[in-house]
Amino acid sequence: MLPEIVPTKTTRAIFKDKFNNLTRVSDLPHSDAEKPSPLDGRTSFRDLAAFNFLPQHIVANPNTLFFKADTWTHREKLIRAMPYALGIVDAQYVMNERRRDEASKELESLKKELTVVEKSKAHWKTEVDRTLDKCIEIGLLDADIPDILDSKILKLRSVVQAYKDRRLEQTLVEPKRLHINERFDAAVAKETEQQRVVDDLGEEISGYSSLAENGQRFVKAVNQERAHVVGLNWLKQSFEPEGQCVACGSTSESLGLVISNLEKKVNQITRVADILEQNPAFDNKISTLKRKLAAEEKKLHGIRAEKNAILAEDEKLRNAVGEIYYLAGTISEVLKKIGQTSADEAITERMKAVTAKIQDLDRLMSRTNRQDREQLVDQKVGELIEHYADTFGNLEGATNSVLKLDRKELTIRFDKDFKQFDYLWEVGSGANWMGYHIAAFLGIHEYLLEEENQHLPPLSFLVIDQPSQVYFPSSDQGANALDSDIATLREHRTEDLIATRRIFEVLGEAIKRTKANLQIIVLEHAGKDIWSGIPHTHSAASWSKKGDGLIPSNWL
């Protein structure tokens, strides 16, 4: 009954807090962010209502097992809340897990930041080297500087500090023109050596090209001679058996041997000419050498550019003394551009601290043996769901499978051999889906009502709306066969009536097994004629007037 007078005012926020306290849900959000997103907000009693309601559009839905899980946001929030709701983890574990997630995100951010710093260092290395060379040439720094970027930057900072302290001239050492001369001599030597490599390649290409041209001239000459020389075949055919000459008629024993030797020589020259004409012997070699020559000429060009740059620096060095203070300002600009490149040490130290924090949280979380706890809970809940599925007596399941509540997909799963499985929507039809929905919820609530689990957040009640719809669906106007004469139904639809009564028998079994600590409310067209005599089953209200229902009309 509603009170006549409400003694105190309340608000929606206060009402929600009271229900959250009633369900004992932690107020920890799913993120340590200052303003968590709606998806990362704290688990609420409204999220856990998924354990308490099987509305008409869910109770036999093959694709959705839990209330509101047919929308993405509620589905994701329920997936996150499931381990806490089932007692797989406690509030402290959730807190450590979220802190670890945030630390992991920070570590990834630091790694990216360090990568940017390293890239920036590499980018400015050339400018740092160039500036150092100027300092050495002028005499602001000694040449004995380690080839380490940080050391070089430190040296440049010392020049800037001397400038700020007005002692820049005191830091001067003897200007080292020799330094730039040595660099120039080294560049000239490199140029000379590279020029020699290029020249050698040019000569080699020229030699091969000459051979190729001579070969082609040889082929051309052979072809020309072929056109002028009398064919050997004709000569052999005209040769008299007695050895007489065709032209003069004289007789000689050596004439046949001469013709035979001539034939061998002609064939040999012809074969060589054919090979040279059909298979150019030097094309590939010449092509390879030309590619190598192009690469070496490019290298030579770079060396000459380096030498010219040294010459340009030498020209500037003539006025080095007048540039000392200008150079100090240039160094300041270079260091300002580099900026955060010296911050990598601080980033590295922070990364070490965050890594240590992650390791500490991992150790704390490992003590809970979450994986073992998950297996234990999944096995226990699966066995209870399977018990109620067997109690129905006629539900279909995958052959030789183990039933499991899939907490990530939020549905029933049938695990088979070879890591294969079927989901609920792949097995049976409406009556099957309805039976497994009820079996799943009864199994979950029996698990939650075990003595060691009674502190867990979900409330111990279950509301089921019209589970008989799979046997007696209502029309679009709301009419239902169960509202008609039961005697007529017994004559024609006995099996459906027996199946509907079986629903209430299974529910009564759950009340018995949980020692009446589970309250089940069923909204049904099925009346006492169907469920009478079933233990723990009572009629709380019946509505026959139009417009009346679960919410009394006088409340509206």
TIDRENKE-957026 format. One record per residue (C-alpha): residue number from 1; chain; x, y, z. Coordinates in steps of 0.02 Angstrom, whole numbers. Each point is the difference from the previous one (the first is absolute). Layout:
% residues N
   resi   chain        x        y        z
    NUM       A        X        Y        Z
...
END
This chain:
% residues 556
   resi   chain        x        y        z
      1       A        0        0        0
      2       A       59      176      -38
      3       A       11      112      155
      4       A     -129      138       15
      5       A      135      128       39
      6       A      182       -3      -56
      7       A       95       57      156
      8       A      156       65      -88
      9       A       47       63     -170
     10       A      118      -99     -108
     11       A       84       14     -169
     12       A       39     -117     -142
     13       A      184       -1       51
     14       A      -41      -45      180
     15       A     -117     -138      -56
     16       A      136      -74     -113
     17       A      129        8      139
     18       A     -116      -91      120
     19       A      -29     -140     -124
     20       A      186      -10      -38
     21       A       34      -17      186
     22       A     -136     -131       12
     23       A       83     -106     -133
     24       A      172       34       77
     25       A       79       43     -168
     26       A      169       87        6
     27       A        4      183      -45
     28       A      161      -26      -97
     29       A      -10       53     -182
     30       A       74     -109     -137
     31       A      132      132      -33
     32       A      115      109      106
     33       A      -32      147     -116
     34       A      -52      161       84
     35       A     -163       -5      -98
     36       A      -34     -180      -54
     37       A     -104      -25     -156
     38       A     -178      -67       22
     39       A       63     -172      -48
     40       A      137        9      134
     41       A     -114       63      139
     42       A      -32      -98      159
     43       A     -104     -158       -5
     44       A     -178       45       51
     45       A     -148      -99       67
     46       A      -80       37     -168
     47       A      139      -97      -87
     48       A      -28     -147      118
     49       A     -186        2      -39
     50       A       50     -111     -146
     51       A        7     -143      127
     52       A     -179       32       58
     53       A     -110       25     -153
     54       A      -51     -114     -143
     55       A     -124      109      -95
     56       A     -110      -68     -138
     57       A      119       50     -141
     58       A      149      -82       87
     59       A      -66     -159       79
     60       A        7      -98     -164
     61       A      118      111      -99
     62       A      136     -107      -83
     63       A      120      147      -16
     64       A      -18       82      172
     65       A        8      -85      168
     66       A        5      149      118
     67       A     -117      149       22
     68       A       60      155      -97
     69       A      148      -96      -72
     70       A      -77       24     -172
     71       A       74      177        1
     72       A      187       25      -18
     73       A       26      118      148
     74       A      -92     -108      127
     75       A       82     -156      -72
     76       A      175       70       25
     77       A      -38       61      176
     78       A      -71     -171       47
     79       A      154      -89      -69
     80       A      109      109      110
     81       A     -111      -24      152
     82       A      -17     -190      -18
     83       A      162      -54       88
     84       A      -40      112      149
     85       A     -183      -52        6
     86       A       44     -186        1
     87       A      137       19      131
     88       A      144      -42     -116
     89       A       86      160       58
     90       A      -27      116      147
     91       A       -1      189       13
     92       A      186        6       41
     93       A       42     -102     -155
     94       A     -108      115     -107
     95       A       91      150       72
     96       A      171      -77      -34
     97       A      -53      -52     -175
     98       A      -56      175      -45
     99       A      158       76       71
    100       A      101     -123     -102
    101       A      -96       46     -158
    102       A       34      184       30
    103       A      184      -35       35
    104       A       13     -102     -161
    105       A      -77      144      -98
    106       A      123      121       81
    107       A      146     -115      -43
    108       A      -54       -8     -183
    109       A      -15      189       -2
    110       A      175       18       73
    111       A       71     -120     -130
    112       A      -76      105     -140
    113       A       67      158       81
    114       A      174      -75       12
    115       A       -9      -52     -183
    116       A      -40      180      -47
    117       A      148       60      103
    118       A      119     -124      -82
    119       A      -60       48     -173
    120       A       23      183       45
    121       A      177      -35       59
    122       A       43      -88     -162
    123       A      -75      145      -98
    124       A      108      132       88
    125       A      161     -102        7
    126       A       64       75     -163
    127       A      -30      178       59
    128       A       82      -36      167
    129       A      154      -71      -89
    130       A        9      151     -114
    131       A      -12      120      146
    132       A      133      -95       98
    133       A      117       10     -150
    134       A      -21      189       -2
    135       A       37        9      187
    136       A      158     -103      -22
    137       A       58      104     -150
    138       A      -25      163       93
    139       A       80      -66      159
    140       A     -152       -5      115
    141       A       18     -187       29
    142       A      135     -133       -6
    143       A       -9     -133     -134
    144       A        3     -139      130
    145       A     -189      -28       14
    146       A      -79     -175       13
    147       A     -104      -50     -150
    148       A     -158       -6      107
    149       A     -143      120      -35
    150       A      -35       37      182
    151       A      184       41       31
    152       A        1      116     -150
    153       A     -158       89       59
    154       A       79       19      172
    155       A      152       84      -79
    156       A     -111      120      -96
    157       A      -92       43      160
    158       A      165       42       82
    159       A       32      128     -138
    160       A     -171       79       27
    161       A       29        5      188
    162       A      168       85      -25
    163       A      -88      127     -111
    164       A     -129       34      135
    165       A      137       17      131
    166       A       95      125     -112
    167       A      156     -107        0
    168       A      -11      -61     -180
    169       A      167       73      -54
    170       A       86      -80      149
    171       A      -50     -172      -63
    172       A       88       25     -168
    173       A      138     -120      -44
    174       A      115       19     -148
    175       A     -106        0     -159
    176       A       25     -166      -86
    177       A       12       40     -185
    178       A       91     -166      -11
    179       A     -164      -86       42
    180       A      -86       63     -157
    181       A      158      -28     -103
    182       A        6     -180       56
    183       A     -183      -21      -48
    184       A       34       80     -170
    185       A      151     -112      -33
    186       A     -102     -152       48
    187       A     -139       55     -118
    188       A      124       26     -143
    189       A       74     -172       29
    190       A     -173      -77       -3
    191       A      -40       95     -161
    192       A      162      -61      -82
    193       A      -33     -180       48
    194       A     -180        9      -59
    195       A       53       81     -164
    196       A      120     -145      -26
    197       A     -142     -124       26
    198       A     -108       94     -126
    199       A      142        9     -127
    200       A       37     -186       18
    201       A     -182      -41      -30
    202       A       -1      114     -153
    203       A      152      -89      -72
    204       A      -76     -170       33
    205       A     -162       50      -85
    206       A       99       70     -147
    207       A       96     -164      -17
    208       A     -156     -107       -1
    209       A      -85      121     -121
    210       A      150      -12     -117
    211       A       -6     -190        6
    212       A     -186        3      -38
    213       A       27      117     -149
    214       A      143     -109      -69
    215       A     -111     -152       16
    216       A     -137       85     -100
    217       A      124       54     -133
    218       A       61     -179      -11
    219       A     -177      -64      -23
    220       A      -31      131     -135
    221       A      161      -47      -92
    222       A      -43     -186        5
    223       A     -173       35      -68
    224       A       75      105     -141
    225       A      123     -139      -47
    226       A     -141     -127       -1
    227       A      -78       97     -141
    228       A      159       -4     -106
    229       A       73     -173       31
    230       A      -54     -147     -110
    231       A      -98     -124      101
    232       A       95     -153       63
    233       A     -146     -112      -40
    234       A       14       43     -184
    235       A      188      -27        2
    236       A      -17     -169       86
    237       A     -135      -56     -122
    238       A      104       55     -152
    239       A      157      -88       62
    240       A       44     -148     -115
    241       A       24     -170       83
    242       A      174      -19      -80
    243       A       57      163       79
    244       A      -10      106     -156
    245       A      -16      189       18
    246       A     -163       73      -64
    247       A       85      156      -67
    248       A      158      -69      -86
    249       A      -29     -187       -8
    250       A      166      -44       85
    251       A        7     -147      120
    252       A       61       15      182
    253       A      -18     -116      152
    254       A        8      147      123
    255       A     -148       95      -74
    256       A     -129      -95      105
    257       A       98       32      161
    258       A        9      186      -39
    259       A     -187       12      -26
    260       A      -33      -96      161
    261       A      113      116      104
    262       A      -79      152      -82
    263       A     -173      -64       48
    264       A       52      -19      185
    265       A       71      177        8
    266       A     -151       78      -82
    267       A     -120      -93      118
    268       A      102       53      152
    269       A       -2      185      -49
    270       A     -185      -10      -43
    271       A      -43      -74      172
    272       A       95      138       90
    273       A      -85      133     -103
    274       A     -172      -76       34
    275       A       32       -5      187
    276       A       57      181        4
    277       A     -148       55     -105
    278       A     -135      -96       96
    279       A       69       14      179
    280       A       87      165       36
    281       A      134      -50      126
    282       A       31      167       83
    283       A     -171       85       15
    284       A      -37      -60      178
    285       A      177       37       61
    286       A       -1      174      -75
    287       A     -172       36       76
    288       A       59      -55      174
    289       A      156      106      -12
    290       A     -100      153      -54
    291       A     -116      -18      150
    292       A      150      -14      114
    293       A       80      151      -85
    294       A     -158      104       31
    295       A        3      -46      185
    296       A      185       41       18
    297       A      -23      167      -93
    298       A     -140       43      122
    299       A      116      -38      145
    300       A      134      107      -81
    301       A     -123      143      -16
    302       A      -38      -13      187
    303       A      184        2       46
    304       A       28      155     -107
    305       A     -149       85       82
    306       A       76      -39      170
    307       A      167       71      -55
    308       A      -83      157      -66
    309       A      -93       20      165
    310       A      167       -9       93
    311       A       69      134     -116
    312       A     -150      109       38
    313       A       29      -24      186
    314       A      182       43      -21
    315       A      -52      163      -81
    316       A     -108       42      149
    317       A      140      -50      118
    318       A      104      146      -60
    319       A     -115      112      100
    320       A      -18     -125      145
    321       A       43      117      143
    322       A     -137      121      -48
    323       A     -125     -142       -4
    324       A       29      -65      177
    325       A     -148       88       80
    326       A     -109      -30     -150
    327       A       40     -186       14
    328       A      -48        0      183
    329       A     -171       64      -49
    330       A      -12     -131     -138
    331       A       38     -136      127
    332       A     -141       63      109
    333       A     -120      -13     -146
    334       A       59     -176      -41
    335       A      -24      -57      180
    336       A     -171       82        4
    337       A      -50      -96     -156
    338       A       62     -162       75
    339       A     -102       42      155
    340       A      -67     -159       73
    341       A      135     -114      -68
    342       A       86        9      169
    343       A     -160      -60       84
    344       A       27     -182      -47
    345       A       87      -36      165
    346       A     -151       61       97
    347       A     -114     -101     -114
    348       A      106     -156       24
    349       A       -5       21      190
    350       A     -189       21       -7
    351       A      -15     -156     -108
    352       A      100      -98      130
    353       A     -116       60      138
    354       A     -158      -42      -98
    355       A       69     -172      -47
    356       A       37      -35      183
    357       A     -177       53       44
    358       A      -73     -119     -130
    359       A      107     -142       67
    360       A      -59       35      179
    361       A     -182        0      -56
    362       A       28     -161      -98
    363       A       68      -82      158
    364       A     -150       58      102
    365       A     -122      -60     -133
    366       A       88     -168      -20
    367       A      -34      -41      182
    368       A     -186      -13      -37
    369       A       28     -141     -125
    370       A     -131       74     -115
    371       A       23     -131     -134
    372       A      -32     -142      123
    373       A     -148       95       73
    374       A      -74       27     -174
    375       A       12     -185      -40
    376       A      -80      -46      166
    377       A     -145      124      -20
    378       A      -28      -45     -183
    379       A       -4     -185       42
    380       A     -118       24      149
    381       A     -122      114      -94
    382       A        6     -113     -154
    383       A      -43     -154      104
    384       A     -148       89       83
    385       A      -67       62     -168
    386       A       17     -175      -71
    387       A      -95      -71      151
    388       A     -150      112      -34
    389       A       12      -34     -188
    390       A       -9     -187       40
    391       A     -147       32      116
    392       A      -99       67     -149
    393       A       30     -171      -76
    394       A      -23       44     -183
    395       A      129      134      -41
    396       A      119      -25     -145
    397       A      186       24       18
    398       A      152      -31     -108
    399       A       50     -184        2
    400       A      144      -46      116
    401       A       21      177       60
    402       A       26       91      165
    403       A     -119      144       39
    404       A       81      164       49
    405       A      -54      179       35
    406       A      104      105     -121
    407       A       30      160       99
    408       A       75       92     -148
    409       A     -135      -41     -126
    410       A     -135        2      136
    411       A      -83     -159      -58
    412       A       -3     -189       24
    413       A      139      -95      -86
    414       A       19     -186      -34
    415       A      185      -48       -1
    416       A       46     -150     -106
    417       A      158      -93      -43
    418       A      144       79      -96
    419       A      -41      174       70
    420       A     -162        8     -100
    421       A     -161       67       73
    422       A     -178       50      -38
    423       A      -94      150       68
    424       A     -178       -5       64
    425       A      -72       78     -159
    426       A       70     -144     -100
    427       A      -94     -134       98
    428       A     -188      -35       -4
    429       A     -143      123      -14
    430       A     -112      110      109
    431       A      -43     -127      137
    432       A      183      -50       11
    433       A       59      179       15
    434       A     -130       39      133
    435       A       50     -153      101
    436       A      185       45       -2
    437       A      -39      182       46
    438       A      -93      -56      156
    439       A      130     -135       39
    440       A      140      129      -14
    441       A      -82      123      119
    442       A      -49     -132      127
    443       A      177      -70       -4
    444       A       77      173       24
    445       A     -115       43      146
    446       A       29     -167       86
    447       A      186       34      -12
    448       A      -23      177       69
    449       A     -102      -67      146
    450       A      133     -123       56
    451       A       61       48      173
    452       A      171       63      -54
    453       A      -78      106     -140
    454       A     -144       86       90
    455       A      103      160       17
    456       A        5       22     -189
    457       A      -95      148      -76
    458       A     -144      -73     -105
    459       A     -169       -1       88
    460       A      -84     -168       31
    461       A     -157       15     -103
    462       A      -49      -43     -177
    463       A     -142       70     -106
    464       A      -51     -105     -151
    465       A     -127       67     -124
    466       A     -106     -127      -93
    467       A      118     -148      -25
    468       A     -147     -101      -72
    469       A        0      111     -155
    470       A      102     -132      -93
    471       A     -151     -117       17
    472       A     -142      126        8
    473       A       50      163      -85
    474       A     -112      152       19
    475       A      -79       85     -150
    476       A       38      178      -49
    477       A     -157       52       94
    478       A       59      -90      158
    479       A     -118     -149      -10
    480       A       72     -164       63
    481       A      -65     -178      -11
    482       A       37      -27      186
    483       A     -135      128       40
    484       A     -132     -113      -81
    485       A      -83     -159       64
    486       A      135     -115       71
    487       A     -104     -155      -34
    488       A        5       34     -186
    489       A      188       20        7
    490       A       20     -165       92
    491       A      -88      -87     -144
    492       A      107       74     -139
    493       A      163       65       76
    494       A       46     -117      139
    495       A      185       -3      -37
    496       A       13      190        3
    497       A      -92        6      166
    498       A      117     -131       73
    499       A      152       99      -62
    500       A      -70      160       76
    501       A      -29      -86      168
    502       A      179      -64      -10
    503       A       62      180        3
    504       A      -82       26      170
    505       A       66     -167       64
    506       A      178       53      -42
    507       A      -26      168       85
    508       A      -69      -90      154
    509       A      155     -110        0
    510       A      109      157        7
    511       A      -98       69      149
    512       A       26     -165       90
    513       A      187      -12      -38
    514       A       31      180       57
    515       A     -102      -27      160
    516       A     -126      131      -54
    517       A      133      136        1
    518       A      -36       33     -185
    519       A     -160       93      -41
    520       A      -69      -33     -174
    521       A     -140      105      -75
    522       A      -81      -70     -156
    523       A     -116      106     -107
    524       A     -105     -127      -94
    525       A     -163      -36      -90
    526       A       13     -176       73
    527       A     -115      -16      151
    528       A      -23     -118      146
    529       A      -72     -133     -114
    530       A      176      -23      -66
    531       A      117       27      149
    532       A     -110      -50      147
    533       A       79     -125      117
    534       A      179       51      -39
    535       A       96       38      163
    536       A       46      181       37
    537       A     -115       65     -138
    538       A     -133      127       51
    539       A     -114      126      -86
    540       A       45      176       56
    541       A     -122       94     -111
    542       A     -114      -25     -148
    543       A      -65      132     -116
    544       A     -157      -18     -102
    545       A      -53      180      -23
    546       A       53       89     -157
    547       A      136      129       34
    548       A       50      -79      164
    549       A      166      -89       24
    550       A      160      -15       99
    551       A       -8      187       39
    552       A     -171       35       78
    553       A     -109      120      -99
    554       A      -28      107      156
    555       A      187       38        1
    556       A      -12       83     -168
END
